[in-house]
Amino acid sequence: MMKKQRISIKDISKELGISITTISFIINKKAKGRISDEVIKKVEDYIQEVGYKPNSSAQTLRTGKTKTIVFMAEDISDPFFSAVAKEMEEIAYKAGYKIIYCSTENNKKRALELISLFQDRQVDAFIITPPEGFQNAIQDLISQQNEVVMLFDRRYKMLNHNFVVLDNYNGAKSATEYLIKQNCQQIAYIGLDSDFSCMIERNGGYQHAVANHQAEPLALFLPFQHVNSDKGKKLFKEFIKAHPKIDGLLYATNGLAINGLKVLKELDKKIPEEIAVITFDDRDLFELHSPAITVLSQPVPDLATELINGTLQLLKSKKGKVDPYQKILPGKLIIRESSQKRLDPII
Protein backbone atom coordinates (compact mmCIF):
# COMPACT_ATOMS: atom_id res chain seq x y z
CA MET A 1 0.00 0.00 0.00
CA MET A 2 1.32 3.44 -0.95
CA LYS A 3 2.05 5.90 1.80
CA LYS A 4 -0.64 8.55 2.18
CA GLN A 5 0.48 11.95 0.90
CA ARG A 6 1.12 14.48 3.67
CA ILE A 7 -1.39 17.37 3.75
CA SER A 8 0.04 20.87 4.11
CA ILE A 9 -1.42 24.15 5.33
CA LYS A 10 -1.30 25.27 1.69
CA ASP A 11 -3.54 22.34 0.73
CA ILE A 12 -6.04 23.24 3.47
CA SER A 13 -6.01 26.89 2.38
CA LYS A 14 -6.73 25.93 -1.23
CA GLU A 15 -9.52 23.51 -0.28
CA LEU A 16 -11.33 25.84 2.13
CA GLY A 17 -10.58 29.16 0.44
CA ILE A 18 -9.11 30.52 3.70
CA SER A 19 -5.76 32.27 3.93
CA ILE A 20 -2.67 30.41 5.14
CA THR A 21 -2.18 33.03 7.88
CA THR A 22 -5.68 32.45 9.25
CA ILE A 23 -5.21 28.68 9.24
CA SER A 24 -1.84 29.05 10.97
CA PHE A 25 -3.44 31.15 13.74
CA ILE A 26 -6.08 28.45 14.27
CA ILE A 27 -3.59 25.56 14.31
CA ASN A 28 -1.36 27.36 16.81
CA LYS A 29 -4.29 28.27 19.07
CA LYS A 30 -3.89 32.02 18.48
CA ALA A 31 -7.18 32.63 16.70
CA LYS A 32 -9.44 33.47 19.64
CA GLY A 33 -10.55 37.10 19.41
CA ARG A 34 -9.00 37.48 15.96
CA ILE A 35 -11.06 35.06 13.86
CA SER A 36 -14.74 34.18 14.03
CA ASP A 37 -15.83 31.01 15.84
CA GLU A 38 -17.50 29.85 12.63
CA VAL A 39 -14.23 29.94 10.66
CA ILE A 40 -12.30 28.33 13.54
CA LYS A 41 -14.79 25.46 13.68
CA LYS A 42 -14.71 25.03 9.89
CA VAL A 43 -10.91 24.71 9.87
CA GLU A 44 -10.72 22.47 12.96
CA ASP A 45 -13.42 20.14 11.58
CA TYR A 46 -11.59 19.84 8.26
CA ILE A 47 -8.23 19.23 9.99
CA GLN A 48 -9.80 16.43 11.99
CA GLU A 49 -11.46 14.97 8.89
CA VAL A 50 -8.27 14.79 6.82
CA GLY A 51 -5.96 13.93 9.73
CA TYR A 52 -3.67 16.91 9.30
CA LYS A 53 -0.60 16.98 11.56
CA PRO A 54 1.62 20.07 11.86
CA ASN A 55 5.19 19.77 10.60
CA SER A 56 7.22 19.61 13.81
CA SER A 57 10.43 20.78 12.12
CA ALA A 58 8.69 23.82 10.71
CA GLN A 59 7.14 24.59 14.09
CA THR A 60 10.58 24.39 15.72
CA LEU A 61 12.04 26.83 13.19
CA ARG A 62 9.12 29.20 13.74
CA THR A 63 8.83 29.05 17.54
CA GLY A 64 12.32 27.95 18.58
CA LYS A 65 10.73 25.19 20.70
CA THR A 66 10.47 21.43 20.23
CA LYS A 67 8.05 20.93 23.15
CA THR A 68 10.45 18.30 24.46
CA ILE A 69 11.89 17.80 27.95
CA VAL A 70 14.75 15.40 28.74
CA PHE A 71 14.75 13.50 32.04
CA MET A 72 18.27 12.24 32.78
CA ALA A 73 18.07 9.87 35.75
CA GLU A 74 20.82 7.92 37.44
CA ASP A 75 19.04 4.70 36.46
CA ILE A 76 15.64 5.00 34.79
CA SER A 77 14.91 1.33 35.60
CA ASP A 78 15.12 2.06 39.33
CA PRO A 79 11.54 1.93 40.69
CA PHE A 80 11.85 5.36 42.30
CA PHE A 81 13.03 7.15 39.15
CA SER A 82 10.64 5.24 36.89
CA ALA A 83 7.69 6.09 39.16
CA VAL A 84 8.62 9.80 39.04
CA ALA A 85 9.05 9.57 35.25
CA LYS A 86 5.59 8.04 34.80
CA GLU A 87 3.95 10.78 36.89
CA MET A 88 5.85 13.52 35.02
CA GLU A 89 4.87 12.09 31.64
CA GLU A 90 1.16 12.44 32.39
CA ILE A 91 1.47 16.06 33.57
CA ALA A 92 3.77 17.08 30.69
CA TYR A 93 1.54 15.44 28.08
CA LYS A 94 -1.48 17.47 29.23
CA ALA A 95 0.63 20.61 28.79
CA GLY A 96 1.62 19.63 25.25
CA TYR A 97 5.14 18.42 26.06
CA LYS A 98 6.84 15.07 25.50
CA ILE A 99 9.54 13.61 27.76
CA ILE A 100 12.63 11.68 26.66
CA TYR A 101 14.15 9.37 29.30
CA CYS A 102 17.75 8.23 29.66
CA SER A 103 20.17 6.93 32.30
CA THR A 104 23.58 8.33 33.21
CA GLU A 105 24.60 5.26 35.28
CA ASN A 106 26.41 7.81 37.48
CA ASN A 107 28.91 8.21 34.63
CA LYS A 108 30.11 11.76 33.99
CA LYS A 109 31.32 11.11 30.43
CA ARG A 110 28.06 9.44 29.47
CA ALA A 111 26.05 12.32 30.93
CA LEU A 112 28.05 14.90 28.95
CA GLU A 113 27.55 12.93 25.72
CA LEU A 114 23.80 12.72 26.34
CA ILE A 115 23.55 16.46 26.98
CA SER A 116 25.43 17.20 23.75
CA LEU A 117 23.18 14.81 21.82
CA PHE A 118 19.97 16.39 23.08
CA GLN A 119 21.25 19.92 22.62
CA ASP A 120 21.75 19.07 18.94
CA ARG A 121 18.10 18.04 18.88
CA GLN A 122 17.15 21.41 20.36
CA VAL A 123 15.24 20.14 23.40
CA ASP A 124 13.61 22.82 25.54
CA ALA A 125 14.61 21.66 29.02
CA PHE A 126 16.70 19.22 31.02
CA ILE A 127 15.63 17.60 34.29
CA ILE A 128 18.81 15.99 35.61
CA THR A 129 19.92 13.83 38.52
CA PRO A 130 23.60 14.69 38.09
CA PRO A 131 26.36 12.07 38.44
CA GLU A 132 29.28 12.58 40.78
CA GLY A 133 31.66 15.44 40.04
CA PHE A 134 29.21 17.17 37.72
CA GLN A 135 28.93 20.63 39.29
CA ASN A 136 31.09 22.42 36.70
CA ALA A 137 29.18 20.78 33.84
CA ILE A 138 25.88 21.93 35.34
CA GLN A 139 27.28 25.43 35.79
CA ASP A 140 28.34 25.50 32.12
CA LEU A 141 24.94 24.23 31.00
CA ILE A 142 23.12 26.89 33.01
CA SER A 143 25.43 29.67 31.78
CA GLN A 144 24.67 28.83 28.13
CA GLN A 145 21.04 29.88 28.74
CA ASN A 146 19.83 27.73 25.85
CA GLU A 147 17.63 25.32 27.80
CA VAL A 148 15.86 25.34 31.14
CA VAL A 149 17.90 23.25 33.61
CA MET A 150 16.17 21.65 36.62
CA LEU A 151 18.04 19.39 39.04
CA PHE A 152 16.27 16.53 40.77
CA ASP A 153 17.21 14.49 43.86
CA ARG A 154 20.51 16.40 44.16
CA ARG A 155 21.55 20.02 44.43
CA TYR A 156 24.67 22.18 44.74
CA LYS A 157 24.88 24.65 47.60
CA MET A 158 27.46 26.77 45.75
CA LEU A 159 25.21 27.26 42.69
CA ASN A 160 22.10 29.41 42.40
CA HIS A 161 20.00 26.98 40.38
CA ASN A 162 16.62 25.28 39.99
CA PHE A 163 15.99 22.09 41.94
CA VAL A 164 13.35 19.81 43.43
CA VAL A 165 14.58 17.54 46.22
CA LEU A 166 13.48 15.58 49.26
CA ASP A 167 14.11 16.95 52.74
CA ASN A 168 16.83 14.34 53.20
CA TYR A 169 18.29 15.71 56.43
CA ASN A 170 15.06 15.74 58.40
CA GLY A 171 13.92 12.49 56.82
CA ALA A 172 17.01 10.64 58.06
CA LYS A 173 16.80 12.39 61.42
CA SER A 174 13.17 11.40 61.99
CA ALA A 175 13.81 7.78 60.89
CA THR A 176 16.77 7.47 63.28
CA GLU A 177 14.83 9.08 66.12
CA TYR A 178 12.08 6.54 65.56
CA LEU A 179 14.60 3.69 65.99
CA ILE A 180 15.77 5.33 69.22
CA LYS A 181 12.18 5.42 70.48
CA GLN A 182 11.95 1.71 69.67
CA ASN A 183 14.73 1.12 72.23
CA CYS A 184 17.56 0.55 69.72
CA GLN A 185 20.87 1.19 71.47
CA GLN A 186 23.41 0.88 68.63
CA ILE A 187 22.08 2.31 65.36
CA ALA A 188 24.14 2.12 62.17
CA TYR A 189 23.82 4.04 58.91
CA ILE A 190 24.48 2.35 55.56
CA GLY A 191 25.11 4.88 52.79
CA LEU A 192 26.92 5.58 49.55
CA ASP A 193 30.53 6.75 49.36
CA SER A 194 29.46 9.76 47.36
CA ASP A 195 29.46 13.56 47.17
CA PHE A 196 25.74 13.60 46.30
CA SER A 197 23.95 16.20 48.38
CA CYS A 198 21.21 13.70 49.23
CA MET A 199 23.77 11.28 50.69
CA ILE A 200 25.56 13.99 52.66
CA GLU A 201 22.27 15.29 54.05
CA ARG A 202 20.96 11.83 54.99
CA ASN A 203 24.17 11.02 56.82
CA GLY A 204 23.98 14.42 58.54
CA GLY A 205 20.44 13.75 59.75
CA TYR A 206 21.47 10.36 61.13
CA GLN A 207 24.53 11.81 62.89
CA HIS A 208 22.43 14.57 64.49
CA ALA A 209 19.93 12.04 65.84
CA VAL A 210 22.52 9.71 67.42
CA ALA A 211 24.83 12.46 68.75
CA ASN A 212 23.44 12.26 72.31
CA HIS A 213 22.26 8.67 72.10
CA GLN A 214 25.30 6.46 71.54
CA ALA A 215 29.04 6.77 72.07
CA GLU A 216 29.76 7.33 68.39
CA PRO A 217 28.06 7.06 64.99
CA LEU A 218 28.38 3.73 63.21
CA ALA A 219 28.44 4.05 59.44
CA LEU A 220 29.38 2.06 56.35
CA PHE A 221 29.77 3.84 52.99
CA LEU A 222 29.74 1.65 49.89
CA PRO A 223 31.00 2.75 46.45
CA PHE A 224 28.23 3.16 43.87
CA GLN A 225 29.45 0.20 41.81
CA HIS A 226 29.19 -2.16 44.79
CA VAL A 227 25.64 -1.36 45.86
CA ASN A 228 24.27 -4.55 44.27
CA SER A 229 27.48 -6.56 43.97
CA ASP A 230 28.93 -9.52 45.85
CA LYS A 231 31.73 -7.19 46.95
CA GLY A 232 29.14 -4.91 48.54
CA LYS A 233 27.54 -7.84 50.35
CA LYS A 234 30.95 -8.93 51.64
CA LEU A 235 31.73 -5.44 52.97
CA PHE A 236 28.36 -5.21 54.69
CA LYS A 237 28.74 -8.67 56.21
CA GLU A 238 32.17 -7.74 57.59
CA PHE A 239 30.72 -4.51 59.02
CA ILE A 240 27.92 -6.35 60.87
CA LYS A 241 30.34 -8.94 62.24
CA ALA A 242 32.72 -6.19 63.41
CA HIS A 243 29.88 -4.48 65.31
CA PRO A 244 27.84 -7.31 66.89
CA LYS A 245 25.87 -4.94 69.14
CA ILE A 246 24.18 -3.15 66.23
CA ASP A 247 20.43 -3.42 66.81
CA GLY A 248 19.15 -0.78 64.39
CA LEU A 249 19.90 -0.03 60.73
CA LEU A 250 19.05 2.91 58.48
CA TYR A 251 19.68 2.31 54.77
CA ALA A 252 20.17 5.40 52.62
CA THR A 253 18.76 3.85 49.43
CA ASN A 254 16.48 0.99 48.43
CA GLY A 255 19.34 -0.67 46.53
CA LEU A 256 21.49 -0.76 49.66
CA ALA A 257 18.56 -2.16 51.62
CA ILE A 258 17.90 -5.01 49.19
CA ASN A 259 21.48 -6.25 49.32
CA GLY A 260 21.62 -5.60 53.07
CA LEU A 261 18.50 -7.66 53.74
CA LYS A 262 20.08 -10.57 51.86
CA VAL A 263 23.12 -10.35 54.13
CA LEU A 264 21.03 -10.23 57.32
CA LYS A 265 19.24 -13.36 56.14
CA GLU A 266 22.56 -15.11 55.44
CA LEU A 267 23.78 -14.15 58.91
CA ASP A 268 20.50 -15.42 60.38
CA LYS A 269 19.80 -12.03 61.98
CA LYS A 270 16.17 -11.79 63.06
CA ILE A 271 14.25 -8.64 62.07
CA PRO A 272 13.23 -6.80 64.23
CA GLU A 273 14.05 -8.98 67.27
CA GLU A 274 17.82 -8.58 66.82
CA ILE A 275 18.04 -5.73 64.32
CA ALA A 276 15.34 -3.17 63.50
CA VAL A 277 15.43 -1.89 59.91
CA ILE A 278 14.34 1.29 58.10
CA THR A 279 15.20 2.27 54.53
CA PHE A 280 14.73 5.29 52.29
CA ASP A 281 12.42 4.84 49.28
CA ASP A 282 9.44 2.51 49.22
CA ARG A 283 9.11 -0.47 46.90
CA ASP A 284 6.43 -3.14 46.60
CA LEU A 285 8.86 -5.80 47.74
CA PHE A 286 9.44 -3.97 51.06
CA GLU A 287 5.75 -4.26 51.88
CA LEU A 288 5.74 -7.91 50.76
CA HIS A 289 8.92 -8.78 52.65
CA SER A 290 8.51 -10.82 55.83
CA PRO A 291 8.57 -8.89 58.05
CA ALA A 292 7.40 -5.86 56.06
CA ILE A 293 10.06 -3.11 55.96
CA THR A 294 9.55 0.36 57.45
CA VAL A 295 10.40 3.05 54.88
CA LEU A 296 10.97 6.78 54.56
CA SER A 297 8.79 7.20 51.48
CA GLN A 298 9.36 9.98 48.98
CA PRO A 299 6.23 11.86 47.78
CA VAL A 300 6.48 10.74 44.15
CA PRO A 301 3.34 12.52 42.82
CA ASP A 302 4.33 15.80 44.52
CA LEU A 303 7.93 15.57 43.31
CA ALA A 304 6.79 14.92 39.74
CA THR A 305 4.28 17.77 39.86
CA GLU A 306 6.86 20.24 41.15
CA LEU A 307 9.42 19.12 38.56
CA ILE A 308 7.11 19.56 35.58
CA ASN A 309 5.19 22.60 36.79
CA GLY A 310 8.45 24.30 37.76
CA THR A 311 10.03 23.50 34.40
CA LEU A 312 6.97 24.71 32.48
CA GLN A 313 6.86 27.88 34.58
CA LEU A 314 10.48 28.60 33.74
CA LEU A 315 9.87 27.87 30.04
CA LYS A 316 7.04 30.39 29.99
CA SER A 317 9.04 33.06 31.79
CA LYS A 318 10.26 35.98 29.76
CA LYS A 319 13.98 36.27 29.12
CA GLY A 320 15.86 38.10 31.81
CA LYS A 321 16.36 37.54 35.51
CA VAL A 322 14.05 34.88 36.90
CA ASP A 323 14.16 33.67 40.50
CA PRO A 324 15.36 30.04 40.76
CA TYR A 325 12.67 27.43 41.25
CA GLN A 326 13.64 25.62 44.45
CA LYS A 327 11.48 23.11 46.32
CA ILE A 328 12.32 20.86 49.28
CA LEU A 329 9.55 18.35 50.01
CA PRO A 330 9.08 16.29 53.19
CA GLY A 331 9.08 12.49 53.15
CA LYS A 332 6.74 10.22 55.07
CA LEU A 333 7.78 7.55 57.54
CA ILE A 334 5.64 4.47 56.87
CA ILE A 335 5.79 2.21 59.92
CA ARG A 336 5.84 -1.55 59.33
CA GLU A 337 6.91 -4.64 61.28
CA SER A 338 10.66 -4.32 60.67
CA SER A 339 10.97 -1.55 63.28
CA GLN A 340 8.34 -2.61 65.81
CA LYS A 341 8.85 -1.60 69.41
CA ARG A 342 10.92 -3.79 71.75
CA LEU A 343 10.48 -3.61 75.50
CA ASP A 344 14.14 -4.31 76.25
CA PRO A 345 17.34 -3.63 74.30
CA ILE A 346 19.44 -6.45 72.91
CA ILE A 347 22.53 -6.83 75.15
Stockholm file with secondary structure:
# STOCKHOLM 1.0

chainA/1-347         MMKKQRISIKDISKELGISITTISFIINKKAKGRISDEVIKKVEDYIQEVGYKPNSSAQTLRTGKTKTIVFMAEDISDPFFSAVAKEMEEIAYKAGYKIIYCSTENNKKRALELISLFQDRQVDAFIITPPEGFQNAIQDLISQQNEVVMLFDRRYKMLNHNFVVLDNYNGAKSATEYLIKQNCQQIAYIGLDSDFSCMIERNGGYQHAVANHQAEPLALFLPFQHVNSDKGKKLFKEFIKAHPKIDGLLYATNGLAINGLKVLKELDKKIPEEIAVITFDDRDLFELHSPAITVLSQPVPDLATELINGTLQLLKSKKGKVDPYQKILPGKLIIRESSQKRLDPII
#=GR chainA/1-347 SS CCCCCCCCHHHHHHHHTCCHHHHHHHHTTCCTTTSCHHHHHHHHHHHHHHTCCCCHHHHHHHHSCCCEEEEEESCTTSHHHHHHHHHHHHHHHHTTCEEEEEECTTCHHHHHHHHHHHHHTTCSEEEECCCTTCHHHHHHHHHHCSSEEEEESCCCTTSCCEEEEECHHHHHHHHHHHHHHTTCSSEEEEEESSCCHHHHHHHHHHHHHHTTTSSSCEEEEECGGGTTSHHHHHHHHHHHHHCTTCCEEEESSHHHHHHHHHHHHHTTCCTTTTCEEEEESCCHHHHHSSSCCEEEECCHHHHHHHHHHHHHHHHHSCSSCCCCCEEEECCEEECCGGGCCCSSCCC
#=GC SS_cons         CCCCCCCCHHHHHHHHTCCHHHHHHHHTTCCTTTSCHHHHHHHHHHHHHHTCCCCHHHHHHHHSCCCEEEEEESCTTSHHHHHHHHHHHHHHHHTTCEEEEEECTTCHHHHHHHHHHHHHTTCSEEEECCCTTCHHHHHHHHHHCSSEEEEESCCCTTSCCEEEEECHHHHHHHHHHHHHHTTCSSEEEEEESSCCHHHHHHHHHHHHHHTTTSSSCEEEEECGGGTTSHHHHHHHHHHHHHCTTCCEEEESSHHHHHHHHHHHHHTTCCTTTTCEEEEESCCHHHHHSSSCCEEEECCHHHHHHHHHHHHHHHHHSCSSCCCCCEEEECCEEECCGGGCCCSSCCC
//
